[in-house]
Amino acid sequence: MKEKIDFVITWVDESDALWKKSKDNYALEYNMKLNDASRYRDWGFLKYWFRSVEKNAPWVNRIYFVTEGHLPEWLDLSYEKLKVIKHSDFIDENYLPTFNSNVIELNFSKLPGLSEHFVSFNDDMFLNKTVYPSEFFKKGFPKDIGVFSPVIPLEKTIDSIVLNNVEIINRNFSKSKLLKNNFFKFFNLKYKKHFVKNVCTLPWNHILGFYDNHIPISYKKSIFEKVYKLENDRISNTLKNRFRTKEDISHWLIRYWQICEGKFYPRSSSFGAYYNITQNPVDIVEELKSSKHKVICLNDNDSLTDYEKAKKMILREFEKKYNDKSRFER
């Protein structure tokens, strides 16, 4: 893979008093069911994200560290691989301040100097063992999973946003043509048990939804730009929302678009894993020890009651696994 690949990670410091005051003021105008505390809570894992990247993906071109402006005190801003970006550096001032991750992520193509090929991370997504460029891109196209999966809307979830994405996809793509032109990208044994989902959804003429495995996503910047032009009105409506709303769309629309154009290569469904953090996260501790999956997502959630216990257990394991200071640290 000759193309340069950047990583983009978003982060928020919930302890920033000015940011919190601004957030609380604007929150009065919104229904906060989709914007609970777990959306912004910092677990103290960020240092290990950088250490894991340095150890497991030394080939990465640059890290785009995207924040409202706050920075961890330990971060070494002089390291040449690090590019710190404030929201005001790439988002129209009319949409700022924003506390809506959809607004931030939909604007990724406007990050100054971003490579055509990049991987989007949330700060709860980690490299869990050595990865290679070919596991994210092949012949210039993203690696992904082309699996259909019905969307089931549930209260206090982002499913309504996912449905909005799928609505746009069905307006722009024909499922029959998609399967005809890319049959083996959808019916591929790399998807393992998820292969069955594509078989089960065959009777339906329209796309019911996609399987979202909540791991870092490989993107082409040019697809962002293309969708931005074609769906400008819908995207602009989302950009106006300072917090998540049910009317939003998200960057997953671009992921679905890449898949529906057939501009991707199948990747094994075992490449990554998604974990909900619980009071006793022994499954996450075991994953960090064994490195069963190459990338993992450790999802915060409202049902968690003993935050401090869970945080202590996971931090202890991260420190064991990545105890060497990285060049991203002072």
Phi and psi restraints in degrees (value plus and minus 20) as a CYANA .aco file:
   2 LYS   PHI    -110.0   -70.0
   2 LYS   PSI     -42.6    -2.6
   3 GLU   PHI     -86.4   -46.4
   3 GLU   PSI     125.4   165.4
   4 LYS   PHI     -94.5   -54.5
   4 LYS   PSI     119.6   159.6
   5 ILE   PHI    -142.5  -102.5
   5 ILE   PSI     102.5   142.5
   6 ASP   PHI    -119.1   -79.1
   6 ASP   PSI     133.9   173.9
   7 PHE   PHI    -128.1   -88.1
   7 PHE   PSI     119.1   159.1
   8 VAL   PHI    -140.9  -100.9
   8 VAL   PSI     106.8   146.8
   9 ILE   PHI    -150.5  -110.5
   9 ILE   PSI     115.6   155.6
  10 THR   PHI    -122.9   -82.9
  10 THR   PSI     128.0   168.0
  11 TRP   PHI    -172.0  -132.0
  11 TRP   PSI     127.2   167.2
  12 VAL   PHI    -152.9  -112.9
  12 VAL   PSI     121.3   161.3
  13 ASP   PHI    -122.3   -82.3
  13 ASP   PSI      80.1   120.1
  14 GLU   PHI     -86.7   -46.7
  14 GLU   PSI     -35.4     4.6
  15 SER   PHI    -105.2   -65.2
  15 SER   PSI     -26.4    13.6
  16 ASP   PHI     -88.7   -48.7
  16 ASP   PSI      90.9   130.9
  17 ALA   PHI     -82.7   -42.7
  17 ALA   PSI     -61.2   -21.2
  18 LEU   PHI     -86.6   -46.6
  18 LEU   PSI     -63.0   -23.0
  19 TRP   PHI     -81.6   -41.6
  19 TRP   PSI     -64.6   -24.6
  20 LYS   PHI     -83.3   -43.3
  20 LYS   PSI     -61.5   -21.5
  21 LYS   PHI     -82.1   -42.1
  21 LYS   PSI     -64.4   -24.4
  22 SER   PHI     -83.8   -43.8
  22 SER   PSI     -64.0   -24.0
  23 LYS   PHI     -79.4   -39.4
  23 LYS   PSI     -66.8   -26.8
  24 ASP   PHI     -83.9   -43.9
  24 ASP   PSI     -55.4   -15.4
  25 ASN   PHI     -86.1   -46.1
  25 ASN   PSI     -67.3   -27.3
  26 TYR   PHI     -92.5   -52.5
  26 TYR   PSI     -46.1    -6.1
  27 ALA   PHI     -82.5   -42.5
  27 ALA   PSI     -42.8    -2.8
  28 LEU   PHI     -81.7   -41.7
  28 LEU   PSI     -42.4    -2.4
  29 GLU   PHI    -110.2   -70.2
  29 GLU   PSI     -24.3    15.7
  30 TYR   PHI    -146.8  -106.8
  30 TYR   PSI     136.0   176.0
  31 ASN   PHI     -99.4   -59.4
  31 ASN   PSI     100.3   140.3
  32 MET   PHI    -113.8   -73.8
  32 MET   PSI      -5.5    34.5
  33 LYS   PHI     -81.6   -41.6
  33 LYS   PSI     -51.7   -11.7
  34 LEU   PHI    -114.9   -74.9
  34 LEU   PSI     -11.2    28.8
  35 ASN   PHI    -154.7  -114.7
  35 ASN   PSI      24.9    64.9
  36 ASP   PHI     -90.1   -50.1
  36 ASP   PSI     152.4   192.4
  37 ALA   PHI     -79.2   -39.2
  37 ALA   PSI     -52.1   -12.1
  38 SER   PHI     -86.1   -46.1
  38 SER   PSI     -38.1     1.9
  39 ARG   PHI     -89.3   -49.3
  39 ARG   PSI     -41.3    -1.3
  40 TYR   PHI    -140.6  -100.6
  40 TYR   PSI     -26.9    13.1
  41 ARG   PHI     -87.6   -47.6
  41 ARG   PSI     113.4   153.4
  42 ASP   PHI    -120.1   -80.1
  42 ASP   PSI     107.6   147.6
  43 TRP   PHI    -115.5   -75.5
  43 TRP   PSI     -26.2    13.8
  44 GLY   PHI      60.9   100.9
  44 GLY   PSI      -2.0    38.0
  45 PHE   PHI    -111.5   -71.5
  45 PHE   PSI     -27.7    12.3
  46 LEU   PHI     -78.4   -38.4
  46 LEU   PSI     -60.9   -20.9
  47 LYS   PHI     -76.3   -36.3
  47 LYS   PSI     -57.0   -17.0
  48 TYR   PHI     -99.0   -59.0
  48 TYR   PSI     -42.2    -2.2
  49 TRP   PHI     -82.7   -42.7
  49 TRP   PSI     -67.7   -27.7
  50 PHE   PHI     -85.4   -45.4
  50 PHE   PSI     -60.1   -20.1
  51 ARG   PHI     -84.5   -44.5
  51 ARG   PSI     -59.0   -19.0
  52 SER   PHI     -87.8   -47.8
  52 SER   PSI     -56.1   -16.1
  53 VAL   PHI     -86.2   -46.2
  53 VAL   PSI     -65.6   -25.6
  54 GLU   PHI     -81.7   -41.7
  54 GLU   PSI     -58.7   -18.7
  55 LYS   PHI     -97.6   -57.6
  55 LYS   PSI     -60.7   -20.7
  56 ASN   PHI    -121.4   -81.4
  56 ASN   PSI     -35.2     4.8
  57 ALA   PHI    -162.3  -122.3
  57 ALA   PSI      39.7    79.7
  58 PRO   PHI     -83.9   -43.9
  58 PRO   PSI     -33.4     6.6
  59 TRP   PHI     -99.6   -59.6
  59 TRP   PSI     -30.5     9.5
  60 VAL   PHI     -78.1   -38.1
  60 VAL   PSI     121.2   161.2
  61 ASN   PHI     -91.9   -51.9
  61 ASN   PSI     -82.2   -42.2
  62 ARG   PHI    -164.2  -124.2
  62 ARG   PSI     134.7   174.7
  63 ILE   PHI    -126.2   -86.2
  63 ILE   PSI      99.9   139.9
  64 TYR   PHI    -113.7   -73.7
  64 TYR   PSI      91.1   131.1
  65 PHE   PHI    -121.5   -81.5
  65 PHE   PSI      86.4   126.4
  66 VAL   PHI    -123.5   -83.5
  66 VAL   PSI     100.1   140.1
  67 THR   PHI    -161.4  -121.4
  67 THR   PSI     149.6   189.6
  68 GLU   PHI     -88.5   -48.5
  68 GLU   PSI     -39.7     0.3
  69 GLY   PHI     127.3   167.3
  69 GLY   PSI     -43.5    -3.5
  70 HIS   PHI     -95.8   -55.8
  70 HIS   PSI     130.0   170.0
  71 LEU   PHI    -157.2  -117.2
  71 LEU   PSI     123.9   163.9
  72 PRO   PHI     -87.4   -47.4
  72 PRO   PSI     119.8   159.8
  73 GLU   PHI     -85.5   -45.5
  73 GLU   PSI     -41.0    -1.0
  74 TRP   PHI    -106.0   -66.0
  74 TRP   PSI     -28.7    11.3
  75 LEU   PHI     -92.8   -52.8
  75 LEU   PSI     111.2   151.2
  76 ASP   PHI    -111.1   -71.1
  76 ASP   PSI      81.9   121.9
  77 LEU   PHI     -92.2   -52.2
  77 LEU   PSI     -31.7     8.3
  78 SER   PHI    -106.2   -66.2
  78 SER   PSI     -30.5     9.5
  79 TYR   PHI     -87.8   -47.8
  79 TYR   PSI     108.8   148.8
  80 GLU   PHI     -85.6   -45.6
  80 GLU   PSI     -42.7    -2.7
  81 LYS   PHI    -101.3   -61.3
  81 LYS   PSI     -30.2     9.8
  82 LEU   PHI    -118.7   -78.7
  82 LEU   PSI     110.0   150.0
  83 LYS   PHI    -146.1  -106.1
  83 LYS   PSI      85.3   125.3
  84 VAL   PHI    -103.7   -63.7
  84 VAL   PSI     107.6   147.6
  85 ILE   PHI    -146.1  -106.1
  85 ILE   PSI     106.9   146.9
  86 LYS   PHI    -109.5   -69.5
  86 LYS   PSI     135.9   175.9
  87 HIS   PHI     -74.6   -34.6
  87 HIS   PSI     -58.2   -18.2
  88 SER   PHI     -89.6   -49.6
  88 SER   PSI     -31.5     8.5
  89 ASP   PHI     -99.1   -59.1
  89 ASP   PSI     -38.3     1.7
  90 PHE   PHI    -164.0  -124.0
  90 PHE   PSI     -25.0    15.0
  91 ILE   PHI    -130.1   -90.1
  91 ILE   PSI     115.3   155.3
  92 ASP   PHI     -74.0   -34.0
  92 ASP   PSI     114.7   154.7
  93 GLU   PHI     -80.3   -40.3
  93 GLU   PSI     -42.9    -2.9
  94 ASN   PHI     -85.4   -45.4
  94 ASN   PSI     -39.8     0.2
  95 TYR   PHI    -125.3   -85.3
  95 TYR   PSI      -9.2    30.8
  96 LEU   PHI    -133.2   -93.2
  96 LEU   PSI     129.8   169.8
  97 PRO   PHI     -93.0   -53.0
  97 PRO   PSI     135.1   175.1
  98 THR   PHI    -146.5  -106.5
  98 THR   PSI     124.0   164.0
  99 PHE   PHI    -142.7  -102.7
  99 PHE   PSI       0.9    40.9
 100 ASN   PHI    -130.3   -90.3
 100 ASN   PSI      92.3   132.3
 101 SER   PHI     -82.1   -42.1
 101 SER   PSI     -48.2    -8.2
 102 ASN   PHI     -84.0   -44.0
 102 ASN   PSI     -58.4   -18.4
 103 VAL   PHI     -84.5   -44.5
 103 VAL   PSI     -65.7   -25.7
 104 ILE   PHI     -82.7   -42.7
 104 ILE   PSI     -69.2   -29.2
 105 GLU   PHI     -93.6   -53.6
 105 GLU   PSI     -51.7   -11.7
 106 LEU   PHI     -87.9   -47.9
 106 LEU   PSI     -37.6     2.4
 107 ASN   PHI    -116.1   -76.1
 107 ASN   PSI     -11.4    28.6
 108 PHE   PHI     -76.2   -36.2
 108 PHE   PSI     -53.7   -13.7
 109 SER   PHI     -85.5   -45.5
 109 SER   PSI     -33.8     6.2
 110 LYS   PHI    -114.2   -74.2
 110 LYS   PSI     -17.9    22.1
 111 LEU   PHI     -82.0   -42.0
 111 LEU   PSI     104.8   144.8
 112 PRO   PHI     -81.9   -41.9
 112 PRO   PSI     100.9   140.9
 113 GLY   PHI      62.0   102.0
 113 GLY   PSI     -13.8    26.2
 114 LEU   PHI     -82.0   -42.0
 114 LEU   PSI     117.9   157.9
 115 SER   PHI     -88.4   -48.4
 115 SER   PSI     136.8   176.8
 116 GLU   PHI     -78.4   -38.4
 116 GLU   PSI     -57.0   -17.0
 117 HIS   PHI    -125.8   -85.8
 117 HIS   PSI     101.8   141.8
 118 PHE   PHI    -166.6  -126.6
 118 PHE   PSI     141.9   181.9
 119 VAL   PHI    -139.3   -99.3
 119 VAL   PSI     107.8   147.8
 120 SER   PHI    -115.6   -75.6
 120 SER   PSI     104.2   144.2
 121 PHE   PHI    -136.3   -96.3
 121 PHE   PSI     125.8   165.8
 122 ASN   PHI    -112.2   -72.2
 122 ASN   PSI     145.6   185.6
 123 ASP   PHI     -96.7   -56.7
 123 ASP   PSI     -15.5    24.5
 124 ASP   PHI    -126.2   -86.2
 124 ASP   PSI      -7.3    32.7
 125 MET   PHI    -132.3   -92.3
 125 MET   PSI     110.7   150.7
 126 PHE   PHI    -152.4  -112.4
 126 PHE   PSI     128.0   168.0
 127 LEU   PHI     -99.5   -59.5
 127 LEU   PSI     107.4   147.4
 128 ASN   PHI    -127.0   -87.0
 128 ASN   PSI     -29.3    10.7
 129 LYS   PHI    -184.8  -144.8
 129 LYS   PSI     158.6   198.6
 130 THR   PHI     -78.2   -38.2
 130 THR   PSI     111.5   151.5
 131 VAL   PHI    -144.7  -104.7
 131 VAL   PSI     140.0   180.0
 132 TYR   PHI    -146.0  -106.0
 132 TYR   PSI     134.3   174.3
 133 PRO   PHI     -72.6   -32.6
 133 PRO   PSI     -56.6   -16.6
 134 SER   PHI     -87.0   -47.0
 134 SER   PSI     -32.8     7.2
 135 GLU   PHI    -107.6   -67.6
 135 GLU   PSI     -26.4    13.6
 136 PHE   PHI    -133.8   -93.8
 136 PHE   PSI     -52.8   -12.8
 137 PHE   PHI    -161.9  -121.9
 137 PHE   PSI     126.0   166.0
 138 LYS   PHI    -157.1  -117.1
 138 LYS   PSI     104.1   144.1
 139 LYS   PHI      31.9    71.9
 139 LYS   PSI      16.5    56.5
 140 GLY   PHI      65.6   105.6
 140 GLY   PSI     -24.8    15.2
 141 PHE   PHI    -127.3   -87.3
 141 PHE   PSI     128.7   168.7
 142 PRO   PHI     -85.0   -45.0
 142 PRO   PSI     129.1   169.1
 143 LYS   PHI    -109.0   -69.0
 143 LYS   PSI     116.3   156.3
 144 ASP   PHI    -182.2  -142.2
 144 ASP   PSI    -196.4  -156.4
 145 ILE   PHI    -137.3   -97.3
 145 ILE   PSI      95.5   135.5
 146 GLY   PHI    -111.8   -71.8
 146 GLY   PSI      53.4    93.4
 147 VAL   PHI    -142.8  -102.8
 147 VAL   PSI     109.0   149.0
 148 PHE   PHI    -104.1   -64.1
 148 PHE   PSI     126.0   166.0
 149 SER   PHI    -177.3  -137.3
 149 SER   PSI     105.7   145.7
 150 PRO   PHI     -79.3   -39.3
 150 PRO   PSI     122.7   162.7
 151 VAL   PHI    -111.8   -71.8
 151 VAL   PSI     108.5   148.5
 152 ILE   PHI    -135.3   -95.3
 152 ILE   PSI      82.2   122.2
 153 PRO   PHI     -84.6   -44.6
 153 PRO   PSI     108.2   148.2
 154 LEU   PHI    -147.6  -107.6
 154 LEU   PSI     131.3   171.3
 155 GLU   PHI     -83.8   -43.8
 155 GLU   PSI     124.4   164.4
 156 LYS   PHI      42.1    82.1
 156 LYS   PSI       8.3    48.3
 157 THR   PHI    -142.9  -102.9
 157 THR   PSI     154.8   194.8
 158 ILE   PHI    -112.3   -72.3
 158 ILE   PSI      -6.7    33.3
 159 ASP   PHI     -79.8   -39.8
 159 ASP   PSI     -53.5   -13.5
 160 SER   PHI     -84.2   -44.2
 160 SER   PSI     -55.6   -15.6
 161 ILE   PHI     -88.0   -48.0
 161 ILE   PSI     -60.8   -20.8
 162 VAL   PHI     -81.7   -41.7
 162 VAL   PSI     -61.4   -21.4
 163 LEU   PHI     -81.9   -41.9
 163 LEU   PSI     -58.1   -18.1
 164 ASN   PHI     -81.4   -41.4
 164 ASN   PSI     -60.7   -20.7
 165 ASN   PHI     -81.8   -41.8
 165 ASN   PSI     -65.7   -25.7
 166 VAL   PHI     -86.4   -46.4
 166 VAL   PSI     -55.3   -15.3
 167 GLU   PHI     -78.1   -38.1
 167 GLU   PSI     -65.0   -25.0
 168 ILE   PHI     -85.4   -45.4
 168 ILE   PSI     -60.2   -20.2
 169 ILE   PHI     -81.5   -41.5
 169 ILE   PSI     -64.5   -24.5
 170 ASN   PHI     -87.3   -47.3
 170 ASN   PSI     -45.9    -5.9
 171 ARG   PHI     -93.6   -53.6
 171 ARG   PSI     -45.6    -5.6
 172 ASN   PHI    -126.6   -86.6
 172 ASN   PSI     -34.8     5.2
 173 PHE   PHI    -154.2  -114.2
 173 PHE   PSI     129.4   169.4
 174 SER   PHI    -120.8   -80.8
 174 SER   PSI     104.1   144.1
 175 LYS   PHI     -82.3   -42.3
 175 LYS   PSI     -60.6   -20.6
 176 SER   PHI     -83.3   -43.3
 176 SER   PSI     -62.9   -22.9
 177 LYS   PHI     -87.0   -47.0
 177 LYS   PSI     -58.1   -18.1
 178 LEU   PHI     -79.5   -39.5
 178 LEU   PSI     -68.0   -28.0
 179 LEU   PHI     -90.3   -50.3
 179 LEU   PSI     -56.1   -16.1
 180 LYS   PHI     -83.6   -43.6
 180 LYS   PSI     -61.1   -21.1
 181 ASN   PHI    -104.4   -64.4
 181 ASN   PSI     -38.9     1.1
 182 ASN   PHI    -157.8  -117.8
 182 ASN   PSI      19.2    59.2
 183 PHE   PHI     -72.2   -32.2
 183 PHE   PSI     -68.2   -28.2
 184 PHE   PHI     -99.3   -59.3
 184 PHE   PSI     -27.8    12.2
 185 LYS   PHI    -102.4   -62.4
 185 LYS   PSI     -39.0     1.0
 186 PHE   PHI    -123.2   -83.2
 186 PHE   PSI     -56.9   -16.9
 187 PHE   PHI    -122.3   -82.3
 187 PHE   PSI      59.1    99.1
 188 ASN   PHI    -148.1  -108.1
 188 ASN   PSI     111.8   151.8
 189 LEU   PHI     -88.3   -48.3
 189 LEU   PSI     -33.0     7.0
 190 LYS   PHI     -83.6   -43.6
 190 LYS   PSI     -41.0    -1.0
 191 TYR   PHI    -100.7   -60.7
 191 TYR   PSI     -27.9    12.1
 192 LYS   PHI      32.8    72.8
 192 LYS   PSI    -146.7  -106.7
 193 LYS   PHI     -82.6   -42.6
 193 LYS   PSI     -46.3    -6.3
 194 HIS   PHI     -91.5   -51.5
 194 HIS   PSI     -35.1     4.9
 195 PHE   PHI     -74.2   -34.2
 195 PHE   PSI     -57.0   -17.0
 196 VAL   PHI     -82.5   -42.5
 196 VAL   PSI     -51.0   -11.0
 197 LYS   PHI     -81.1   -41.1
 197 LYS   PSI     -59.9   -19.9
 198 ASN   PHI     -86.8   -46.8
 198 ASN   PSI     -53.7   -13.7
 199 VAL   PHI     -87.5   -47.5
 199 VAL   PSI     -64.6   -24.6
 200 CYS   PHI     -87.1   -47.1
 200 CYS   PSI     -46.7    -6.7
 201 THR   PHI    -111.4   -71.4
 201 THR   PSI     -18.4    21.6
 202 LEU   PHI     -78.7   -38.7
 202 LEU   PSI     -56.9   -16.9
 203 PRO   PHI     -83.4   -43.4
 203 PRO   PSI     -39.4     0.6
 204 TRP   PHI    -109.9   -69.9
 204 TRP   PSI     115.7   155.7
 205 ASN   PHI     -96.8   -56.8
 205 ASN   PSI     -44.7    -4.7
 206 HIS   PHI    -128.1   -88.1
 206 HIS   PSI     142.8   182.8
 207 ILE   PHI     -96.4   -56.4
 207 ILE   PSI     104.1   144.1
 208 LEU   PHI    -107.2   -67.2
 208 LEU   PSI     -35.3     4.7
 209 GLY   PHI     127.4   167.4
 209 GLY   PSI     159.8   199.8
 210 PHE   PHI    -148.2  -108.2
 210 PHE   PSI     132.3   172.3
 211 TYR   PHI     -96.1   -56.1
 211 TYR   PSI      98.5   138.5
 212 ASP   PHI    -128.5   -88.5
 212 ASP   PSI      91.0   131.0
 213 ASN   PHI    -113.5   -73.5
 213 ASN   PSI     -11.6    28.4
 214 HIS   PHI      32.8    72.8
 214 HIS   PSI      32.6    72.6
 215 ILE   PHI    -149.6  -109.6
 215 ILE   PSI     151.3   191.3
 216 PRO   PHI     -72.5   -32.5
 216 PRO   PSI     121.0   161.0
 217 ILE   PHI    -131.4   -91.4
 217 ILE   PSI     111.6   151.6
 218 SER   PHI    -103.2   -63.2
 218 SER   PSI     108.7   148.7
 219 TYR   PHI    -151.1  -111.1
 219 TYR   PSI     132.9   172.9
 220 LYS   PHI    -126.4   -86.4
 220 LYS   PSI     108.1   148.1
 221 LYS   PHI     -79.6   -39.6
 221 LYS   PSI     -54.9   -14.9
 222 SER   PHI     -85.3   -45.3
 222 SER   PSI     -48.0    -8.0
 223 ILE   PHI     -92.2   -52.2
 223 ILE   PSI     -58.4   -18.4
 224 PHE   PHI     -75.5   -35.5
 224 PHE   PSI     -68.6   -28.6
 225 GLU   PHI     -84.7   -44.7
 225 GLU   PSI     -58.4   -18.4
 226 LYS   PHI     -83.9   -43.9
 226 LYS   PSI     -69.2   -29.2
 227 VAL   PHI     -86.3   -46.3
 227 VAL   PSI     -55.9   -15.9
 228 TYR   PHI     -78.6   -38.6
 228 TYR   PSI     -60.9   -20.9
 229 LYS   PHI     -91.8   -51.8
 229 LYS   PSI     -63.2   -23.2
 230 LEU   PHI     -93.3   -53.3
 230 LEU   PSI     -50.3   -10.3
 231 GLU   PHI    -141.8  -101.8
 231 GLU   PSI      18.7    58.7
 232 ASN   PHI     -79.2   -39.2
 232 ASN   PSI     -62.2   -22.2
 233 ASP   PHI     -83.6   -43.6
 233 ASP   PSI     -64.9   -24.9
 234 ARG   PHI     -87.0   -47.0
 234 ARG   PSI     -59.5   -19.5
 235 ILE   PHI     -87.1   -47.1
 235 ILE   PSI     -62.1   -22.1
 236 SER   PHI     -80.5   -40.5
 236 SER   PSI     -56.4   -16.4
 237 ASN   PHI     -84.3   -44.3
 237 ASN   PSI     -55.5   -15.5
 238 THR   PHI     -90.4   -50.4
 238 THR   PSI     -60.3   -20.3
 239 LEU   PHI     -81.6   -41.6
 239 LEU   PSI     -43.2    -3.2
 240 LYS   PHI     -95.1   -55.1
 240 LYS   PSI     -37.2     2.8
 241 ASN   PHI    -109.1   -69.1
 241 ASN   PSI      94.3   134.3
 242 ARG   PHI     -93.1   -53.1
 242 ARG   PSI     -38.5     1.5
 243 PHE   PHI    -149.8  -109.8
 243 PHE   PSI     142.9   182.9
 244 ARG   PHI     -80.1   -40.1
 244 ARG   PSI     119.4   159.4
 245 THR   PHI    -154.0  -114.0
 245 THR   PSI     146.2   186.2
 246 LYS   PHI     -88.9   -48.9
 246 LYS   PSI     -35.1     4.9
 247 GLU   PHI    -108.9   -68.9
 247 GLU   PSI     -25.0    15.0
 248 ASP   PHI     -87.5   -47.5
 248 ASP   PSI     141.8   181.8
 249 ILE   PHI    -137.5   -97.5
 249 ILE   PSI     150.5   190.5
 250 SER   PHI    -154.8  -114.8
 250 SER   PSI     155.5   195.5
 251 HIS   PHI     -85.0   -45.0
 251 HIS   PSI     -36.6     3.4
 252 TRP   PHI     -81.3   -41.3
 252 TRP   PSI     -44.0    -4.0
 253 LEU   PHI     -76.5   -36.5
 253 LEU   PSI     -60.8   -20.8
 254 ILE   PHI     -88.6   -48.6
 254 ILE   PSI     -58.5   -18.5
 255 ARG   PHI     -80.2   -40.2
 255 ARG   PSI     -67.6   -27.6
 256 TYR   PHI     -81.8   -41.8
 256 TYR   PSI     -57.5   -17.5
 257 TRP   PHI     -84.0   -44.0
 257 TRP   PSI     -64.5   -24.5
 258 GLN   PHI     -78.3   -38.3
 258 GLN   PSI     -63.0   -23.0
 259 ILE   PHI     -85.4   -45.4
 259 ILE   PSI     -63.4   -23.4
 260 CYS   PHI     -92.7   -52.7
 260 CYS   PSI     -41.7    -1.7
 261 GLU   PHI    -102.0   -62.0
 261 GLU   PSI     -26.3    13.7
 262 GLY   PHI      53.8    93.8
 262 GLY   PSI      -5.9    34.1
 263 LYS   PHI    -113.7   -73.7
 263 LYS   PSI      41.8    81.8
 264 PHE   PHI    -176.5  -136.5
 264 PHE   PSI     144.6   184.6
 265 TYR   PHI    -140.2  -100.2
 265 TYR   PSI     117.9   157.9
 266 PRO   PHI     -81.2   -41.2
 266 PRO   PSI     122.1   162.1
 267 ARG   PHI    -147.9  -107.9
 267 ARG   PSI     128.5   168.5
 268 SER   PHI     -79.2   -39.2
 268 SER   PSI     117.5   157.5
 269 SER   PHI     -89.5   -49.5
 269 SER   PSI     -32.8     7.2
 270 SER   PHI    -109.3   -69.3
 270 SER   PSI     -16.1    23.9
 271 PHE   PHI     -81.4   -41.4
 271 PHE   PSI     -57.8   -17.8
 272 GLY   PHI    -155.5  -115.5
 272 GLY   PSI     147.2   187.2
 273 ALA   PHI    -164.1  -124.1
 273 ALA   PSI     131.2   171.2
 274 TYR   PHI    -136.8   -96.8
 274 TYR   PSI     110.0   150.0
 275 TYR   PHI    -147.0  -107.0
 275 TYR   PSI     114.0   154.0
 276 ASN   PHI    -105.9   -65.9
 276 ASN   PSI     109.8   149.8
 277 ILE   PHI     -93.5   -53.5
 277 ILE   PSI     108.2   148.2
 278 THR   PHI    -134.1   -94.1
 278 THR   PSI     157.7   197.7
 279 GLN   PHI     -80.6   -40.6
 279 GLN   PSI     -50.9   -10.9
 280 ASN   PHI    -149.8  -109.8
 280 ASN   PSI      58.1    98.1
 281 PRO   PHI     -98.3   -58.3
 281 PRO   PSI      37.6    77.6
 282 VAL   PHI     -86.0   -46.0
 282 VAL   PSI     -48.6    -8.6
 283 ASP   PHI     -86.3   -46.3
 283 ASP   PSI     -57.4   -17.4
 284 ILE   PHI     -91.3   -51.3
 284 ILE   PSI     -61.9   -21.9
 285 VAL   PHI     -78.5   -38.5
 285 VAL   PSI     -63.7   -23.7
 286 GLU   PHI     -86.7   -46.7
 286 GLU   PSI     -58.3   -18.3
 287 GLU   PHI     -82.3   -42.3
 287 GLU   PSI     -63.8   -23.8
 288 LEU   PHI     -84.6   -44.6
 288 LEU   PSI     -54.5   -14.5
 289 LYS   PHI     -91.6   -51.6
 289 LYS   PSI     -64.3   -24.3
 290 SER   PHI    -109.7   -69.7
 290 SER   PSI     -42.1    -2.1
 291 SER   PHI      32.5    72.5
 291 SER   PSI      26.7    66.7
 292 LYS   PHI     -83.3   -43.3
 292 LYS   PSI     -58.6   -18.6
 293 HIS   PHI    -133.9   -93.9
 293 HIS   PSI     132.2   172.2
 294 LYS   PHI     -97.9   -57.9
 294 LYS   PSI     -53.2   -13.2
 295 VAL   PHI    -151.3  -111.3
 295 VAL   PSI     127.3   167.3
 296 ILE   PHI    -158.4  -118.4
 296 ILE   PSI     133.6   173.6
 297 CYS   PHI    -139.1   -99.1
 297 CYS   PSI     107.5   147.5
 298 LEU   PHI    -129.8   -89.8
 298 LEU   PSI      77.6   117.6
 299 ASN   PHI    -108.4   -68.4
 299 ASN   PSI     105.2   145.2
 300 ASP   PHI     -94.5   -54.5
 300 ASP   PSI     137.5   177.5
 301 ASN   PHI    -180.2  -140.2
 301 ASN   PSI     138.1   178.1
 302 ASP   PHI     -89.0   -49.0
 302 ASP   PSI     -41.5    -1.5
 303 SER   PHI     -97.2   -57.2
 303 SER   PSI     -29.9    10.1
 304 LEU   PHI     -91.8   -51.8
 304 LEU   PSI     103.7   143.7
 305 THR   PHI    -123.6   -83.6
 305 THR   PSI     -53.8   -13.8
 306 ASP   PHI    -129.3   -89.3
 306 ASP   PSI      54.8    94.8
 307 TYR   PHI     -79.0   -39.0
 307 TYR   PSI     -65.6   -25.6
 308 GLU   PHI     -83.8   -43.8
 308 GLU   PSI     -60.3   -20.3
 309 LYS   PHI     -84.1   -44.1
 309 LYS   PSI     -67.9   -27.9
 310 ALA   PHI     -82.7   -42.7
 310 ALA   PSI     -63.3   -23.3
 311 LYS   PHI     -80.5   -40.5
 311 LYS   PSI     -65.3   -25.3
 312 LYS   PHI     -81.1   -41.1
 312 LYS   PSI     -63.7   -23.7
 313 MET   PHI     -83.3   -43.3
 313 MET   PSI     -64.4   -24.4
 314 ILE   PHI     -93.1   -53.1
 314 ILE   PSI     -61.5   -21.5
 315 LEU   PHI     -79.1   -39.1
 315 LEU   PSI     -60.9   -20.9
 316 ARG   PHI     -79.4   -39.4
 316 ARG   PSI     -61.0   -21.0
 317 GLU   PHI     -93.7   -53.7
 317 GLU   PSI     -58.0   -18.0
 318 PHE   PHI     -79.9   -39.9
 318 PHE   PSI     -62.5   -22.5
 319 GLU   PHI     -85.3   -45.3
 319 GLU   PSI     -56.2   -16.2
 320 LYS   PHI     -85.7   -45.7
 320 LYS   PSI     -61.5   -21.5
 321 LYS   PHI     -97.9   -57.9
 321 LYS   PSI     -58.4   -18.4
 322 TYR   PHI    -147.1  -107.1
 322 TYR   PSI      51.4    91.4
 323 ASN   PHI    -113.1   -73.1
 323 ASN   PSI     -23.9    16.1
 324 ASP   PHI    -109.5   -69.5
 324 ASP   PSI     110.8   150.8
 325 LYS   PHI     -82.6   -42.6
 325 LYS   PSI     117.4   157.4
 326 SER   PHI    -114.9   -74.9
 326 SER   PSI     148.7   188.7
 327 ARG   PHI     -94.1   -54.1
 327 ARG   PSI     -26.1    13.9
 328 PHE   PHI    -103.1   -63.1
 328 PHE   PSI     -24.4    15.6
 329 GLU   PHI    -128.0   -88.0
 329 GLU   PSI     129.3   169.3
